[in-house]
Amino acid sequence: MTHSISTPVAADSSAPLARQELQDIVAMAIEEARSLGASQAEVAVSVNAGLSVTARFGAVETLEYQRDRGMSVTVYRGMRRGSASTGDLKRQAVRDAVAKAFSIAGFTAEDDCAGLPDPDSLAKDIPDLDLCHPWAISPDAAREMAVACEAAALAADQRIGNSEGATLASHQGLRVFGNSLGFIGDYASTLHSLSCMVVAQEHGEMQRDYWYSSVRDWRALEDGESIGRHAAQRALRRLGARKLATQTAPVLFVPEMARGLFGHFLGAVRGSSQYRRSSFLLDSAGQQIFPSWMHISERPHLPGALGSAPFDAEGVATRDRELIDAGVLTGYILSTYSARKLGLKTTGNAGGVHNLLVRGGQDGFEVLLRRMGRGLVVTELMGQGVNGVTGDYSRGAAGFWVENGELAYPVHEITIAGNLKEMYRGIVAVGGDVDERGGIRTGSVLLERMTIAGE
């Protein structure tokens, strides 16, 4: 059994810090920056704690405790910017970090887009988004849950001959952010997960697959035995995988794979990609990107959702928006800096998007199979063959071949290829089988055609 413990820098790191203490540290750091002559400053302080247990073949393989804390500070001297960070939140360490950031700012080049957000963009009323549900689970209880999850997978079928284990993880954190404009805000959050990965074996062939549950509220975790059985079923159904002849055919991405398609879209419409002129969707605001029936929304205030946040990494208020309206891109994903580079205003997306909802139809997976008729279902993707500048897409894949609207047999060792702009326009349907285990919520996505390279 392996025990690993991650601890922060400070010697008194085991002592918990209250919200007010963190707010005091932020205020002290900002005042210290002012006293040094800074024109503006922003400070983020966070504390995080967690437990992770992995069991394999009924025994604990790893047991990890994690407790971290840290502060990052950015200081502005006019149009010059310097940043520093520390894992020690004692008064002198905070002062030293601020002094270092101030010193660095004296050596950086002037940037007329540098600076804090406009005051009127900052969050004023911070809603309670139901993001924090601490779980006082003991290591023994966590071990039992992981063991039971894996045991259910191993018992599902005699062909489940190996396991990479089951992992129970529980983490909670508190983030406080403030700046010299008078903003200070905070929110606590938790994340709990249970996962299992096993290997199915038959006639010398081995196929691996997994399943997991990830939630804010531990009471909403999927039952561990159900996760184990599902992981086993997914591995078993991949046995007997074949290769395919090179061809062009419709492709259906299951929800957990479809999420990546929209992740590439987000990267292309991010402000940094636009002002650096490194996007396959360059200057595409106001243009038709997806079919006219598609809508993609950002909903940052969904209670308990994994991507929810009351404000972004700069303290700017997050808000609902329609990123794709009837297939048309309404605007970009902007931080304060990228917005200024483009002559626009921040969209409250410093640090990323908060709950992207891809809205399509209500058809379930089976209905989409019948609609496709013949083609490929993608359940696994490998490699990083995506060019963000040209949109060219080529990735290793595995999944199932479909005949007459039904899964015919598993396939592997294939490559799917296309261009993302054409792929987006060629989306035929988005299913109602939405996966909510992440910041991008989408159902299965059916594409009209892609090139499938095989034998």
Disulfide bonds with the S-S distance in Angstrom:
none
